[in-house]
Amino acid sequence: MKRLFMKLKDNWIARNLLLAAAFIIVLIISASILLRVVTKHGKTVTAPDFTNLTVAEAQELAHSSHVSVKVVDSVFVRRLSGGVVYRQLPKAGSKVKEGRSIFLTINSVVPRKVVMPNLYGYSVTEARSELQNRGLNMGYLNYVRDIATNTVLEQMVDGVEVKAGDLVVSGSTVDLTVAVASEDNRTEVPSVIGLKYVSAVDALHDKFLNVGTVRFDPDIRTYADSVNAVVYKQEATGQSRSLGSRIAISLTLDTSKLPAK
């Protein structure tokens, strides 16, 4: 070992190469540590539920949950208080990086109209994304036999067909008629226990299902109560059902009724 150091001392080229290699290693380690600190690499938090909160309340909750919020859109829901959060992205319960921005859609004080998009030929997933981008909601999925499986055949609001370009009130619910092949018409029912109503609808739509009968506990007396209530019972969890099937759920404000995990 002593001879090696003596050779390195005498050989300035080898010595400089060794010093350069050591410098690069230190630089890489320092950059990795700095990157972890700046980007908070590996640190995740659970996105809280901002539904039915005012923007000020959402900002306060976001601060305590180590995320931030940004209002990016508004809709108009008649029975919901003006100025409160109607929807968020990412969804409540999602794992996100610490400091991540959660995008909020709030309920407008006055109704506004938006242009109805052309959803014909879209998949259900594409149609929902397009509707949400326009401040609209996907409603009932009516599946009919057709060779163009999983594509939208008809778009309706309040039972009336709405054409692309028509003006509709922001926040309207758009029902879709969707094609399905006879050999590809089954899906598994997801668990929506613990989710609020809007999130439960989204989770069922993810699996091409509909909300069926909704039962409310006696403690739910107002529309605001129904928005804050969570699902504590549902049917057919984990079972196979036909696309478009209705899944009954029960809502409560009493979280002690939630089944133990």
C-alpha positions as CSV (number, residue, x, y, z in Angstrom):
1,M,0.0,0.0,0.0
2,K,2.9,2.4,0.9
3,R,4.5,1.6,-2.4
4,L,1.3,2.4,-4.2
5,F,1.0,5.8,-2.6
6,M,4.7,6.5,-3.4
7,K,4.1,5.6,-7.1
8,L,1.0,7.9,-7.2
9,K,3.1,10.6,-5.6
10,D,5.7,10.3,-8.2
11,N,3.3,9.8,-11.1
12,W,1.4,13.1,-11.5
13,I,-0.9,11.8,-14.3
14,A,-2.2,8.9,-12.2
15,R,-2.5,11.2,-9.2
16,N,-4.6,13.7,-11.1
17,L,-6.8,11.0,-12.6
18,L,-7.5,9.6,-9.1
19,L,-8.3,13.1,-7.8
20,A,-10.6,13.7,-10.7
21,A,-12.4,10.4,-10.1
22,A,-12.8,11.2,-6.5
23,F,-14.2,14.7,-7.3
24,I,-16.7,13.2,-9.8
25,I,-17.9,10.7,-7.1
26,V,-18.4,13.4,-4.5
27,L,-20.2,15.6,-7.1
28,I,-22.6,12.8,-8.0
29,I,-23.4,12.0,-4.4
30,S,-23.9,15.7,-3.6
31,A,-26.2,16.2,-6.6
32,S,-28.2,13.1,-5.6
33,I,-28.7,14.4,-2.0
34,L,-29.6,17.9,-3.3
35,L,-32.1,16.4,-5.8
36,R,-33.8,14.5,-3.0
37,V,-34.0,17.6,-0.8
38,V,-35.3,19.9,-3.6
39,T,-37.8,17.4,-5.2
40,K,-38.7,15.7,-1.9
41,H,-38.0,12.4,-3.7
42,G,-39.7,9.5,-2.2
43,K,-41.9,11.5,0.2
44,T,-45.5,11.0,-0.5
45,V,-48.7,12.1,1.3
46,T,-52.3,11.3,1.0
47,A,-54.4,13.8,-0.9
48,P,-57.1,15.0,1.6
49,D,-60.8,15.4,0.6
50,F,-61.6,19.1,-0.2
51,T,-65.2,18.4,-1.2
52,N,-67.7,21.0,0.1
53,L,-65.0,23.2,1.6
54,T,-64.6,26.9,0.8
55,V,-61.4,27.9,-1.0
56,A,-60.0,29.4,2.3
57,E,-60.8,26.1,4.2
58,A,-59.2,24.1,1.4
59,Q,-56.1,26.2,1.5
60,E,-55.9,25.7,5.3
61,L,-56.4,21.9,5.0
62,A,-53.8,21.8,2.2
63,H,-51.2,23.6,4.3
64,S,-51.6,21.1,7.2
65,S,-51.5,18.2,4.7
66,H,-48.3,19.4,3.0
67,V,-49.9,20.0,-0.4
68,S,-51.2,23.1,-2.2
69,V,-54.4,23.8,-4.1
70,K,-55.3,25.7,-7.3
71,V,-58.7,26.6,-8.5
72,V,-58.8,25.8,-12.2
73,D,-62.5,25.6,-13.1
74,S,-66.0,26.2,-11.9
75,V,-69.4,24.5,-12.4
76,F,-72.9,25.3,-11.3
77,V,-74.8,22.8,-9.1
78,R,-78.1,24.3,-7.9
79,R,-78.3,22.6,-4.6
80,L,-74.7,23.1,-3.6
81,S,-73.5,26.2,-1.8
82,G,-71.7,28.8,-4.1
83,G,-68.0,29.0,-3.8
84,V,-67.3,25.5,-2.3
85,V,-65.2,22.7,-3.9
86,Y,-67.2,20.4,-6.1
87,R,-64.4,18.2,-7.5
88,Q,-60.6,17.8,-7.2
89,L,-57.8,16.2,-9.1
90,P,-56.0,14.0,-8.0
91,K,-58.8,12.4,-6.2
92,A,-59.1,12.3,-2.4
93,G,-57.0,9.4,-1.0
94,S,-54.5,9.4,-3.8
95,K,-50.8,9.2,-3.0
96,V,-49.1,12.4,-4.2
97,K,-45.7,14.0,-3.7
98,E,-45.3,16.3,-0.8
99,G,-46.0,19.9,-2.1
100,R,-48.0,18.6,-5.1
101,S,-50.8,21.0,-6.3
102,I,-54.3,19.7,-6.1
103,F,-56.6,21.2,-8.8
104,L,-60.0,22.3,-7.6
105,T,-63.3,22.8,-9.4
106,I,-65.6,25.1,-7.4
107,N,-69.3,25.6,-7.5
108,S,-70.1,28.9,-9.2
109,V,-72.5,31.4,-7.6
110,V,-74.3,32.0,-10.9
111,P,-74.8,29.5,-13.8
112,R,-72.8,29.7,-16.9
113,K,-73.1,27.9,-20.2
114,V,-70.5,25.8,-21.9
115,V,-70.3,24.3,-25.4
116,M,-71.3,20.6,-25.6
117,P,-68.4,18.6,-27.0
118,N,-68.7,15.9,-29.7
119,L,-68.4,12.6,-27.8
120,Y,-69.5,10.3,-30.7
121,G,-67.0,7.5,-31.2
122,Y,-65.2,8.3,-28.0
123,S,-64.4,5.6,-25.4
124,V,-66.1,6.1,-22.0
125,T,-62.8,7.1,-20.4
126,E,-62.1,9.7,-23.1
127,A,-65.7,11.0,-22.9
128,R,-65.5,11.5,-19.2
129,S,-62.2,13.3,-19.5
130,E,-63.7,15.6,-22.2
131,L,-66.8,16.3,-20.1
132,Q,-64.8,17.2,-17.0
133,N,-62.6,19.5,-19.1
134,R,-65.8,21.3,-20.1
135,G,-67.2,21.5,-16.6
136,L,-69.8,18.8,-17.2
137,N,-70.5,15.5,-15.4
138,M,-70.9,12.0,-16.9
139,G,-74.2,10.5,-15.8
140,Y,-75.9,7.2,-16.6
141,L,-74.2,4.7,-18.9
142,N,-76.7,2.9,-21.1
143,Y,-75.0,0.0,-22.8
144,V,-76.5,-1.4,-26.1
145,R,-75.3,-4.2,-28.4
146,D,-73.2,-2.9,-31.2
147,I,-70.0,-4.0,-32.9
148,A,-68.2,-0.7,-32.1
149,T,-67.7,-1.8,-28.5
150,N,-67.0,0.8,-25.8
151,T,-67.7,3.8,-28.0
152,V,-70.3,6.5,-27.4
153,L,-73.3,6.3,-29.7
154,E,-75.5,9.0,-28.1
155,Q,-75.2,12.0,-25.6
156,M,-78.2,13.3,-23.7
157,V,-79.1,15.9,-21.0
158,D,-82.4,15.5,-19.1
159,G,-83.5,12.8,-21.6
160,V,-83.0,15.0,-24.7
161,E,-80.2,14.4,-27.2
162,V,-77.7,17.2,-27.2
163,K,-75.6,17.8,-30.3
164,A,-72.0,19.0,-30.4
165,G,-71.9,22.8,-30.3
166,D,-75.1,23.2,-28.3
167,L,-74.9,25.3,-25.1
168,V,-75.6,23.6,-21.8
169,V,-75.4,24.8,-18.2
170,S,-72.0,24.1,-16.7
171,G,-72.3,21.3,-14.2
172,S,-75.0,19.5,-16.2
173,T,-75.0,15.7,-16.1
174,V,-74.6,14.0,-19.5
175,D,-76.0,10.5,-20.0
176,L,-74.3,8.3,-22.6
177,T,-75.5,5.5,-24.8
178,V,-72.5,3.2,-25.3
179,A,-71.8,0.3,-27.6
180,V,-70.8,-3.1,-26.2
181,A,-70.0,-6.4,-27.9
182,S,-71.8,-9.5,-26.6
183,E,-68.6,-11.3,-25.7
184,D,-67.0,-8.3,-23.9
185,N,-69.7,-7.1,-21.5
186,R,-68.5,-8.0,-17.9
187,T,-66.6,-6.1,-15.3
188,E,-65.7,-6.5,-11.6
189,V,-67.5,-4.3,-9.0
190,P,-65.0,-2.2,-7.1
191,S,-65.2,-1.4,-3.4
192,V,-66.5,2.2,-2.8
193,I,-66.7,1.9,1.0
194,G,-65.5,5.1,2.7
195,L,-65.9,7.3,-0.4
196,K,-68.1,10.3,-0.7
197,Y,-70.9,10.1,-3.3
198,V,-69.1,11.9,-6.1
199,S,-65.9,9.8,-5.6
200,A,-68.0,6.7,-5.5
201,V,-69.7,7.6,-8.8
202,D,-66.3,8.1,-10.4
203,A,-65.0,4.8,-9.0
204,L,-68.0,2.9,-10.5
205,H,-67.7,4.7,-13.8
206,D,-64.0,3.6,-13.9
207,K,-65.4,0.1,-14.1
208,F,-68.2,1.1,-16.5
209,L,-70.9,0.7,-13.9
210,N,-73.7,3.0,-12.6
211,V,-74.9,4.0,-9.1
212,G,-78.2,2.3,-8.4
213,T,-80.4,2.9,-5.4
214,V,-78.9,5.3,-2.9
215,R,-80.1,4.9,0.7
216,F,-79.5,7.7,3.1
217,D,-79.2,7.3,6.9
218,P,-81.6,9.4,9.0
219,D,-78.8,11.8,10.0
220,I,-78.6,13.0,6.4
221,R,-81.1,15.9,6.2
222,T,-79.8,18.4,3.7
223,Y,-78.0,18.3,0.3
224,A,-74.8,19.5,2.1
225,D,-75.1,16.5,4.4
226,S,-75.4,14.2,1.4
227,V,-72.2,15.7,-0.1
228,N,-70.3,15.1,3.1
229,A,-71.7,11.6,3.7
230,V,-69.6,8.4,2.9
231,V,-70.6,5.0,1.6
232,Y,-70.8,2.4,4.4
233,K,-72.7,-0.3,2.5
234,Q,-72.8,-1.5,-1.1
235,E,-73.8,-4.5,-3.0
236,A,-71.8,-7.0,-5.1
237,T,-68.2,-6.0,-4.1
238,G,-65.7,-8.0,-6.1
239,Q,-68.4,-9.7,-8.1
240,S,-68.7,-9.8,-11.9
241,R,-71.5,-7.7,-13.4
242,S,-72.7,-6.7,-16.8
243,L,-71.4,-3.3,-18.1
244,G,-73.8,-0.6,-17.1
245,S,-75.2,-2.5,-14.1
246,R,-76.6,-0.4,-11.2
247,I,-74.8,-0.8,-7.8
248,A,-76.8,0.1,-4.7
249,I,-75.0,2.1,-2.0
250,S,-75.9,3.4,1.4
251,L,-74.6,6.7,2.8
252,T,-74.0,8.0,6.3
253,L,-72.4,10.8,8.2
254,D,-71.5,8.4,11.1
255,T,-68.0,7.1,10.2
256,S,-68.2,4.6,13.1
257,K,-70.5,2.6,10.8
258,L,-67.7,2.0,8.4
259,P,-66.6,-1.7,8.4
260,A,-63.3,-2.4,10.1
261,K,-60.4,-2.7,7.6
